[in-house]
Amino acid sequence: MTLVDASSWIEFLRSRDSKPGQRVKTLLANGQAAWCDMTLVELWNGARGITEKKALEEMEQELRLYPVHEQVWAGARILARRCREKGVSAPTPDIVIAACAANNKLSVEHCDSHFDKLLPIAAKL
């Protein structure tokens, strides 16, 4: 299972012919795409038009949702601290998503450079 970050979901939802959009399409076709609460908040916050909103509503019924529970929040706090110690700066939502992936032993599909630095640190949680 792969936790898909909002960056790649946006590429897919906006029908961009991009590598991230194609990777999401493949994950969906193989039943391997998932998301977490934080990703959904990000997507709903930026949802454009009726088509995107309808797609999100439909996918909410079909895709596996990994909750952001206390263990994930605890991991996110540790990850934020470790990132700061290493001089790595990332948006809070990305830290939470990386912590959720680490907590559930999931890979992350993304096209956001923050994850390139976050994920190796999160793997040690």
Sequence and secondary structure as in RCSB ss.txt:
>XXXX:A:sequence
MTLVDASSWIEFLRSRDSKPGQRVKTLLANGQAAWCDMTLVELWNGARGITEKKALEEMEQELRLYPVHEQVWAG
ARILARRCREKGVSAPTPDIVIAACAANNKLSVEHCDSHFDKLLPIAAKL
>XXXX:A:secstr
 EEE HHHHHHHHTT  SHHHHHHHHHHHTT EEEEHHHHHHHHHH  HHHHHHHHHHHHHHSEEE   HHHHHH
HHHHHHHHHHTT    HHHHHHHHHHHHTT EEE   THHHHHHHHHTT 
